[in-house]
Amino acid sequence: MSDEPIVLLFVKAPVKGQVKSRLARDLDEDLVQRLYESMALDTVDMLKAGGFSFRICFSPPDAFESVRDWLGQDHSYMPQIGDDLG
């Protein structure tokens, strides 16, 4: 195991109606989904530009291919398991 710090980026697969639900109460669901997708991509770009080591933790656990297609092939991915972040 390495002692090098690593950033864990937690994301949900960008499924309309299942991301940013509080925003979706006041905004169009399509807009909210696109906003969520863009914020996650911006975060990945920021981590890469800053030279940070990071791993993308995604939910649901069976969304690996769709999340990898969305955020890029050249990252480290790990499914989130359990009912919450704890």
Jmol script that loads the backbone (N, CA, C; Angstrom):
load data "model"
ATOM      1  N   MET A   1       0.846  -1.179   0.000  1.00  0.00           N
ATOM      2  CA  MET A   1       0.000   0.000   0.000  1.00  0.00           C
ATOM      3  C   MET A   1       0.889   1.239   0.000  1.00  0.00           C
ATOM      4  N   SER A   2       0.500   2.237  -0.774  1.00  0.00           N
ATOM      5  CA  SER A   2       1.261   3.472  -0.899  1.00  0.00           C
ATOM      6  C   SER A   2       0.860   4.476   0.180  1.00  0.00           C
ATOM      7  N   ASP A   3       1.820   5.299   0.578  1.00  0.00           N
ATOM      8  CA  ASP A   3       1.534   6.373   1.525  1.00  0.00           C
ATOM      9  C   ASP A   3       1.144   7.669   0.822  1.00  0.00           C
ATOM     10  N   GLU A   4       1.134   7.638  -0.507  1.00  0.00           N
ATOM     11  CA  GLU A   4       0.790   8.837  -1.277  1.00  0.00           C
ATOM     12  C   GLU A   4      -0.697   9.159  -1.100  1.00  0.00           C
ATOM     13  N   PRO A   5      -1.014  10.431  -0.836  1.00  0.00           N
ATOM     14  CA  PRO A   5      -2.433  10.807  -0.711  1.00  0.00           C
ATOM     15  C   PRO A   5      -3.175  10.595  -2.027  1.00  0.00           C
ATOM     16  N   ILE A   6      -4.459  10.292  -1.913  1.00  0.00           N
ATOM     17  CA  ILE A   6      -5.295  10.109  -3.087  1.00  0.00           C
ATOM     18  C   ILE A   6      -6.661  10.745  -2.813  1.00  0.00           C
ATOM     19  N   VAL A   7      -7.217  11.372  -3.834  1.00  0.00           N
ATOM     20  CA  VAL A   7      -8.546  11.973  -3.734  1.00  0.00           C
ATOM     21  C   VAL A   7      -9.561  10.932  -4.189  1.00  0.00           C
ATOM     22  N   LEU A   8     -10.632  10.774  -3.419  1.00  0.00           N
ATOM     23  CA  LEU A   8     -11.739   9.913  -3.824  1.00  0.00           C
ATOM     24  C   LEU A   8     -12.864  10.807  -4.316  1.00  0.00           C
ATOM     25  N   LEU A   9     -13.245  10.629  -5.562  1.00  0.00           N
ATOM     26  CA  LEU A   9     -14.332  11.395  -6.156  1.00  0.00           C
ATOM     27  C   LEU A   9     -15.556  10.483  -6.226  1.00  0.00           C
ATOM     28  N   PHE A  10     -16.605  10.835  -5.498  1.00  0.00           N
ATOM     29  CA  PHE A  10     -17.822  10.036  -5.454  1.00  0.00           C
ATOM     30  C   PHE A  10     -18.824  10.581  -6.470  1.00  0.00           C
ATOM     31  N   VAL A  11     -19.301   9.700  -7.346  1.00  0.00           N
ATOM     32  CA  VAL A  11     -20.277  10.098  -8.355  1.00  0.00           C
ATOM     33  C   VAL A  11     -21.390   9.060  -8.442  1.00  0.00           C
ATOM     34  N   LYS A  12     -22.531   9.527  -8.905  1.00  0.00           N
ATOM     35  CA  LYS A  12     -23.628   8.642  -9.276  1.00  0.00           C
ATOM     36  C   LYS A  12     -23.669   8.588 -10.793  1.00  0.00           C
ATOM     37  N   ALA A  13     -24.096   7.461 -11.327  1.00  0.00           N
ATOM     38  CA  ALA A  13     -24.329   7.401 -12.766  1.00  0.00           C
ATOM     39  C   ALA A  13     -25.364   8.479 -13.096  1.00  0.00           C
ATOM     40  N   PRO A  14     -25.141   9.246 -14.152  1.00  0.00           N
ATOM     41  CA  PRO A  14     -26.022  10.385 -14.446  1.00  0.00           C
ATOM     42  C   PRO A  14     -27.349   9.972 -15.075  1.00  0.00           C
ATOM     43  N   VAL A  15     -28.225   9.435 -14.254  1.00  0.00           N
ATOM     44  CA  VAL A  15     -29.539   8.993 -14.706  1.00  0.00           C
ATOM     45  C   VAL A  15     -30.555  10.092 -14.401  1.00  0.00           C
ATOM     46  N   LYS A  16     -31.270  10.503 -15.422  1.00  0.00           N
ATOM     47  CA  LYS A  16     -32.254  11.571 -15.254  1.00  0.00           C
ATOM     48  C   LYS A  16     -33.223  11.216 -14.127  1.00  0.00           C
ATOM     49  N   GLY A  17     -33.432  12.182 -13.239  1.00  0.00           N
ATOM     50  CA  GLY A  17     -34.339  11.987 -12.120  1.00  0.00           C
ATOM     51  C   GLY A  17     -33.696  11.367 -10.896  1.00  0.00           C
ATOM     52  N   GLN A  18     -32.412  10.953 -11.015  1.00  0.00           N
ATOM     53  CA  GLN A  18     -31.739  10.319  -9.884  1.00  0.00           C
ATOM     54  C   GLN A  18     -30.517  11.093  -9.407  1.00  0.00           C
ATOM     55  N   VAL A  19     -30.251  12.241 -10.003  1.00  0.00           N
ATOM     56  CA  VAL A  19     -29.123  13.075  -9.572  1.00  0.00           C
ATOM     57  C   VAL A  19     -29.634  14.482  -9.286  1.00  0.00           C
ATOM     58  N   LYS A  20     -29.047  15.104  -8.280  1.00  0.00           N
ATOM     59  CA  LYS A  20     -29.367  16.488  -7.915  1.00  0.00           C
ATOM     60  C   LYS A  20     -30.874  16.696  -7.786  1.00  0.00           C
ATOM     61  N   SER A  21     -31.506  15.830  -7.002  1.00  0.00           N
ATOM     62  CA  SER A  21     -32.970  15.846  -6.896  1.00  0.00           C
ATOM     63  C   SER A  21     -33.509  17.144  -6.300  1.00  0.00           C
ATOM     64  N   ARG A  22     -32.758  17.786  -5.417  1.00  0.00           N
ATOM     65  CA  ARG A  22     -33.245  19.063  -4.876  1.00  0.00           C
ATOM     66  C   ARG A  22     -33.276  20.143  -5.942  1.00  0.00           C
ATOM     67  N   LEU A  23     -32.289  20.160  -6.819  1.00  0.00           N
ATOM     68  CA  LEU A  23     -32.319  21.114  -7.938  1.00  0.00           C
ATOM     69  C   LEU A  23     -33.467  20.803  -8.886  1.00  0.00           C
ATOM     70  N   ALA A  24     -33.742  19.521  -9.075  1.00  0.00           N
ATOM     71  CA  ALA A  24     -34.774  19.110 -10.022  1.00  0.00           C
ATOM     72  C   ALA A  24     -36.168  19.524  -9.563  1.00  0.00           C
ATOM     73  N   ARG A  25     -36.322  19.861  -8.296  1.00  0.00           N
ATOM     74  CA  ARG A  25     -37.635  20.341  -7.840  1.00  0.00           C
ATOM     75  C   ARG A  25     -37.995  21.660  -8.514  1.00  0.00           C
ATOM     76  N   ASP A  26     -36.964  22.467  -8.827  1.00  0.00           N
ATOM     77  CA  ASP A  26     -37.196  23.800  -9.389  1.00  0.00           C
ATOM     78  C   ASP A  26     -36.755  23.951 -10.839  1.00  0.00           C
ATOM     79  N   LEU A  27     -36.017  22.980 -11.360  1.00  0.00           N
ATOM     80  CA  LEU A  27     -35.489  23.073 -12.723  1.00  0.00           C
ATOM     81  C   LEU A  27     -35.881  21.843 -13.533  1.00  0.00           C
ATOM     82  N   ASP A  28     -35.779  21.961 -14.825  1.00  0.00           N
ATOM     83  CA  ASP A  28     -36.054  20.849 -15.734  1.00  0.00           C
ATOM     84  C   ASP A  28     -35.076  19.695 -15.477  1.00  0.00           C
ATOM     85  N   GLU A  29     -35.571  18.455 -15.446  1.00  0.00           N
ATOM     86  CA  GLU A  29     -34.727  17.292 -15.156  1.00  0.00           C
ATOM     87  C   GLU A  29     -33.599  17.109 -16.173  1.00  0.00           C
ATOM     88  N   ASP A  30     -33.866  17.406 -17.444  1.00  0.00           N
ATOM     89  CA  ASP A  30     -32.815  17.298 -18.455  1.00  0.00           C
ATOM     90  C   ASP A  30     -31.689  18.294 -18.176  1.00  0.00           C
ATOM     91  N   LEU A  31     -32.054  19.510 -17.821  1.00  0.00           N
ATOM     92  CA  LEU A  31     -31.070  20.535 -17.485  1.00  0.00           C
ATOM     93  C   LEU A  31     -30.257  20.113 -16.259  1.00  0.00           C
ATOM     94  N   VAL A  32     -30.932  19.593 -15.261  1.00  0.00           N
ATOM     95  CA  VAL A  32     -30.250  19.164 -14.035  1.00  0.00           C
ATOM     96  C   VAL A  32     -29.272  18.032 -14.330  1.00  0.00           C
ATOM     97  N   GLN A  33     -29.672  17.091 -15.163  1.00  0.00           N
ATOM     98  CA  GLN A  33     -28.778  15.987 -15.521  1.00  0.00           C
ATOM     99  C   GLN A  33     -27.544  16.502 -16.259  1.00  0.00           C
ATOM    100  N   ARG A  34     -27.739  17.398 -17.221  1.00  0.00           N
ATOM    101  CA  ARG A  34     -26.603  17.965 -17.967  1.00  0.00           C
ATOM    102  C   ARG A  34     -25.689  18.764 -17.044  1.00  0.00           C
ATOM    103  N   LEU A  35     -26.274  19.500 -16.112  1.00  0.00           N
ATOM    104  CA  LEU A  35     -25.490  20.259 -15.141  1.00  0.00           C
ATOM    105  C   LEU A  35     -24.636  19.320 -14.295  1.00  0.00           C
ATOM    106  N   TYR A  36     -25.241  18.255 -13.798  1.00  0.00           N
ATOM    107  CA  TYR A  36     -24.513  17.269 -12.992  1.00  0.00           C
ATOM    108  C   TYR A  36     -23.361  16.651 -13.789  1.00  0.00           C
ATOM    109  N   GLU A  37     -23.644  16.247 -15.022  1.00  0.00           N
ATOM    110  CA  GLU A  37     -22.603  15.659 -15.868  1.00  0.00           C
ATOM    111  C   GLU A  37     -21.446  16.635 -16.061  1.00  0.00           C
ATOM    112  N   SER A  38     -21.768  17.897 -16.314  1.00  0.00           N
ATOM    113  CA  SER A  38     -20.739  18.916 -16.530  1.00  0.00           C
ATOM    114  C   SER A  38     -19.926  19.180 -15.270  1.00  0.00           C
ATOM    115  N   MET A  39     -20.587  19.233 -14.116  1.00  0.00           N
ATOM    116  CA  MET A  39     -19.852  19.477 -12.859  1.00  0.00           C
ATOM    117  C   MET A  39     -18.869  18.349 -12.578  1.00  0.00           C
ATOM    118  N   ALA A  40     -19.279  17.114 -12.819  1.00  0.00           N
ATOM    119  CA  ALA A  40     -18.376  15.986 -12.577  1.00  0.00           C
ATOM    120  C   ALA A  40     -17.199  16.016 -13.549  1.00  0.00           C
ATOM    121  N   LEU A  41     -17.469  16.297 -14.822  1.00  0.00           N
ATOM    122  CA  LEU A  41     -16.380  16.397 -15.801  1.00  0.00           C
ATOM    123  C   LEU A  41     -15.421  17.527 -15.445  1.00  0.00           C
ATOM    124  N   ASP A  42     -15.946  18.666 -15.001  1.00  0.00           N
ATOM    125  CA  ASP A  42     -15.089  19.775 -14.570  1.00  0.00           C
ATOM    126  C   ASP A  42     -14.217  19.372 -13.385  1.00  0.00           C
ATOM    127  N   THR A  43     -14.780  18.605 -12.468  1.00  0.00           N
ATOM    128  CA  THR A  43     -14.015  18.161 -11.296  1.00  0.00           C
ATOM    129  C   THR A  43     -12.893  17.226 -11.717  1.00  0.00           C
ATOM    130  N   VAL A  44     -13.176  16.296 -12.617  1.00  0.00           N
ATOM    131  CA  VAL A  44     -12.138  15.393 -13.125  1.00  0.00           C
ATOM    132  C   VAL A  44     -11.038  16.200 -13.810  1.00  0.00           C
ATOM    133  N   ASP A  45     -11.421  17.157 -14.647  1.00  0.00           N
ATOM    134  CA  ASP A  45     -10.429  17.999 -15.328  1.00  0.00           C
ATOM    135  C   ASP A  45      -9.575  18.775 -14.325  1.00  0.00           C
ATOM    136  N   MET A  46     -10.190  19.299 -13.270  1.00  0.00           N
ATOM    137  CA  MET A  46      -9.463  20.038 -12.247  1.00  0.00           C
ATOM    138  C   MET A  46      -8.457  19.131 -11.528  1.00  0.00           C
ATOM    139  N   LEU A  47      -8.870  17.924 -11.192  1.00  0.00           N
ATOM    140  CA  LEU A  47      -7.960  16.995 -10.517  1.00  0.00           C
ATOM    141  C   LEU A  47      -6.786  16.633 -11.416  1.00  0.00           C
ATOM    142  N   LYS A  48      -7.068  16.381 -12.698  1.00  0.00           N
ATOM    143  CA  LYS A  48      -5.988  16.066 -13.635  1.00  0.00           C
ATOM    144  C   LYS A  48      -5.035  17.246 -13.788  1.00  0.00           C
ATOM    145  N   ALA A  49      -5.576  18.451 -13.966  1.00  0.00           N
ATOM    146  CA  ALA A  49      -4.747  19.643 -14.156  1.00  0.00           C
ATOM    147  C   ALA A  49      -3.893  19.929 -12.926  1.00  0.00           C
ATOM    148  N   GLY A  50      -4.414  19.613 -11.750  1.00  0.00           N
ATOM    149  CA  GLY A  50      -3.668  19.838 -10.511  1.00  0.00           C
ATOM    150  C   GLY A  50      -2.661  18.753 -10.206  1.00  0.00           C
ATOM    151  N   GLY A  51      -2.637  17.705 -11.005  1.00  0.00           N
ATOM    152  CA  GLY A  51      -1.682  16.628 -10.800  1.00  0.00           C
ATOM    153  C   GLY A  51      -2.033  15.724  -9.620  1.00  0.00           C
ATOM    154  N   PHE A  52      -3.297  15.722  -9.225  1.00  0.00           N
ATOM    155  CA  PHE A  52      -3.711  14.907  -8.087  1.00  0.00           C
ATOM    156  C   PHE A  52      -3.934  13.459  -8.509  1.00  0.00           C
ATOM    157  N   SER A  53      -3.552  12.534  -7.650  1.00  0.00           N
ATOM    158  CA  SER A  53      -3.935  11.141  -7.829  1.00  0.00           C
ATOM    159  C   SER A  53      -5.368  11.013  -7.344  1.00  0.00           C
ATOM    160  N   PHE A  54      -6.217  10.357  -8.142  1.00  0.00           N
ATOM    161  CA  PHE A  54      -7.604  10.230  -7.714  1.00  0.00           C
ATOM    162  C   PHE A  54      -8.206   8.922  -8.207  1.00  0.00           C
ATOM    163  N   ARG A  55      -9.232   8.507  -7.505  1.00  0.00           N
ATOM    164  CA  ARG A  55     -10.013   7.329  -7.865  1.00  0.00           C
ATOM    165  C   ARG A  55     -11.470   7.753  -7.897  1.00  0.00           C
ATOM    166  N   ILE A  56     -12.199   7.266  -8.874  1.00  0.00           N
ATOM    167  CA  ILE A  56     -13.613   7.587  -9.004  1.00  0.00           C
ATOM    168  C   ILE A  56     -14.421   6.441  -8.404  1.00  0.00           C
ATOM    169  N   CYS A  57     -15.163   6.766  -7.349  1.00  0.00           N
ATOM    170  CA  CYS A  57     -16.036   5.801  -6.673  1.00  0.00           C
ATOM    171  C   CYS A  57     -17.439   6.050  -7.196  1.00  0.00           C
ATOM    172  N   PHE A  58     -18.039   5.038  -7.811  1.00  0.00           N
ATOM    173  CA  PHE A  58     -19.306   5.247  -8.502  1.00  0.00           C
ATOM    174  C   PHE A  58     -20.434   4.400  -7.922  1.00  0.00           C
ATOM    175  N   SER A  59     -21.624   4.914  -8.150  1.00  0.00           N
ATOM    176  CA  SER A  59     -22.840   4.241  -7.723  1.00  0.00           C
ATOM    177  C   SER A  59     -23.849   4.353  -8.853  1.00  0.00           C
ATOM    178  N   PRO A  60     -24.648   3.343  -9.098  1.00  0.00           N
ATOM    179  CA  PRO A  60     -24.686   2.027  -8.470  1.00  0.00           C
ATOM    180  C   PRO A  60     -23.516   1.163  -8.941  1.00  0.00           C
ATOM    181  N   PRO A  61     -23.230   0.095  -8.195  1.00  0.00           N
ATOM    182  CA  PRO A  61     -22.059  -0.730  -8.495  1.00  0.00           C
ATOM    183  C   PRO A  61     -22.047  -1.355  -9.893  1.00  0.00           C
ATOM    184  N   ASP A  62     -23.209  -1.489 -10.523  1.00  0.00           N
ATOM    185  CA  ASP A  62     -23.248  -2.102 -11.851  1.00  0.00           C
ATOM    186  C   ASP A  62     -23.132  -1.077 -12.989  1.00  0.00           C
ATOM    187  N   ALA A  63     -22.801   0.159 -12.659  1.00  0.00           N
ATOM    188  CA  ALA A  63     -22.739   1.234 -13.661  1.00  0.00           C
ATOM    189  C   ALA A  63     -21.326   1.493 -14.185  1.00  0.00           C
ATOM    190  N   PHE A  64     -20.416   0.563 -13.987  1.00  0.00           N
ATOM    191  CA  PHE A  64     -19.017   0.796 -14.362  1.00  0.00           C
ATOM    192  C   PHE A  64     -18.869   1.265 -15.809  1.00  0.00           C
ATOM    193  N   GLU A  65     -19.432   0.529 -16.750  1.00  0.00           N
ATOM    194  CA  GLU A  65     -19.229   0.872 -18.165  1.00  0.00           C
ATOM    195  C   GLU A  65     -19.791   2.241 -18.509  1.00  0.00           C
ATOM    196  N   SER A  66     -20.976   2.560 -18.024  1.00  0.00           N
ATOM    197  CA  SER A  66     -21.565   3.858 -18.365  1.00  0.00           C
ATOM    198  C   SER A  66     -20.798   5.006 -17.713  1.00  0.00           C
ATOM    199  N   VAL A  67     -20.321   4.817 -16.487  1.00  0.00           N
ATOM    200  CA  VAL A  67     -19.545   5.860 -15.815  1.00  0.00           C
ATOM    201  C   VAL A  67     -18.189   6.034 -16.498  1.00  0.00           C
ATOM    202  N   ARG A  68     -17.554   4.929 -16.857  1.00  0.00           N
ATOM    203  CA  ARG A  68     -16.264   4.999 -17.559  1.00  0.00           C
ATOM    204  C   ARG A  68     -16.424   5.656 -18.920  1.00  0.00           C
ATOM    205  N   ASP A  69     -17.498   5.347 -19.631  1.00  0.00           N
ATOM    206  CA  ASP A  69     -17.743   5.985 -20.935  1.00  0.00           C
ATOM    207  C   ASP A  69     -17.956   7.486 -20.773  1.00  0.00           C
ATOM    208  N   TRP A  70     -18.593   7.886 -19.691  1.00  0.00           N
ATOM    209  CA  TRP A  70     -18.883   9.296 -19.409  1.00  0.00           C
ATOM    210  C   TRP A  70     -17.642  10.055 -18.972  1.00  0.00           C
ATOM    211  N   LEU A  71     -16.876   9.510 -18.015  1.00  0.00           N
ATOM    212  CA  LEU A  71     -15.768  10.256 -17.409  1.00  0.00           C
ATOM    213  C   LEU A  71     -14.403   9.937 -18.006  1.00  0.00           C
ATOM    214  N   GLY A  72     -14.304   8.884 -18.786  1.00  0.00           N
ATOM    215  CA  GLY A  72     -13.037   8.596 -19.456  1.00  0.00           C
ATOM    216  C   GLY A  72     -12.460   7.242 -19.090  1.00  0.00           C
ATOM    217  N   GLN A  73     -11.758   6.686 -20.037  1.00  0.00           N
ATOM    218  CA  GLN A  73     -11.199   5.342 -19.920  1.00  0.00           C
ATOM    219  C   GLN A  73      -9.942   5.265 -19.047  1.00  0.00           C
ATOM    220  N   ASP A  74      -9.241   6.377 -18.894  1.00  0.00           N
ATOM    221  CA  ASP A  74      -7.908   6.325 -18.294  1.00  0.00           C
ATOM    222  C   ASP A  74      -7.870   6.698 -16.806  1.00  0.00           C
ATOM    223  N   HIS A  75      -8.929   6.369 -16.090  1.00  0.00           N
ATOM    224  CA  HIS A  75      -8.977   6.652 -14.657  1.00  0.00           C
ATOM    225  C   HIS A  75      -9.125   5.354 -13.883  1.00  0.00           C
ATOM    226  N   SER A  76      -8.887   5.443 -12.598  1.00  0.00           N
ATOM    227  CA  SER A  76      -9.093   4.306 -11.702  1.00  0.00           C
ATOM    228  C   SER A  76     -10.512   4.397 -11.141  1.00  0.00           C
ATOM    229  N   TYR A  77     -11.247   3.284 -11.209  1.00  0.00           N
ATOM    230  CA  TYR A  77     -12.642   3.257 -10.774  1.00  0.00           C
ATOM    231  C   TYR A  77     -12.841   2.209  -9.689  1.00  0.00           C
ATOM    232  N   MET A  78     -13.799   2.490  -8.803  1.00  0.00           N
ATOM    233  CA  MET A  78     -14.142   1.553  -7.751  1.00  0.00           C
ATOM    234  C   MET A  78     -15.631   1.703  -7.444  1.00  0.00           C
ATOM    235  N   PRO A  79     -16.386   0.611  -7.464  1.00  0.00           N
ATOM    236  CA  PRO A  79     -17.817   0.724  -7.155  1.00  0.00           C
ATOM    237  C   PRO A  79     -18.038   1.026  -5.666  1.00  0.00           C
ATOM    238  N   GLN A  80     -19.068   1.820  -5.391  1.00  0.00           N
ATOM    239  CA  GLN A  80     -19.486   2.039  -4.022  1.00  0.00           C
ATOM    240  C   GLN A  80     -20.381   0.870  -3.631  1.00  0.00           C
ATOM    241  N   ILE A  81     -20.139   0.338  -2.460  1.00  0.00           N
ATOM    242  CA  ILE A  81     -20.927  -0.783  -1.976  1.00  0.00           C
ATOM    243  C   ILE A  81     -21.493  -0.405  -0.614  1.00  0.00           C
ATOM    244  N   GLY A  82     -22.756  -0.735  -0.379  1.00  0.00           N
ATOM    245  CA  GLY A  82     -23.407  -0.412   0.881  1.00  0.00           C
ATOM    246  C   GLY A  82     -24.512   0.604   0.665  1.00  0.00           C
ATOM    247  N   ASP A  83     -25.181   0.937   1.757  1.00  0.00           N
ATOM    248  CA  ASP A  83     -26.335   1.820   1.675  1.00  0.00           C
ATOM    249  C   ASP A  83     -25.992   3.295   1.786  1.00  0.00           C
ATOM    250  N   ASP A  84     -24.780   3.635   2.243  1.00  0.00           N
ATOM    251  CA  ASP A  84     -24.387   5.028   2.394  1.00  0.00           C
ATOM    252  C   ASP A  84     -22.870   5.137   2.335  1.00  0.00           C
ATOM    253  N   LEU A  85     -22.352   6.345   2.452  1.00  0.00           N
ATOM    254  CA  LEU A  85     -20.900   6.550   2.374  1.00  0.00           C
ATOM    255  C   LEU A  85     -20.156   5.937   3.564  1.00  0.00           C
ATOM    256  N   GLY A  86     -20.846   5.741   4.681  1.00  0.00           N
ATOM    257  CA  GLY A  86     -20.226   5.174   5.880  1.00  0.00           C
ATOM    258  C   GLY A  86     -19.816   3.752   5.634  1.00  0.00           C
TER     259      GLY A  86
END
end "model"
wireframe off; spacefill off
backbone 0.3
color backbone group
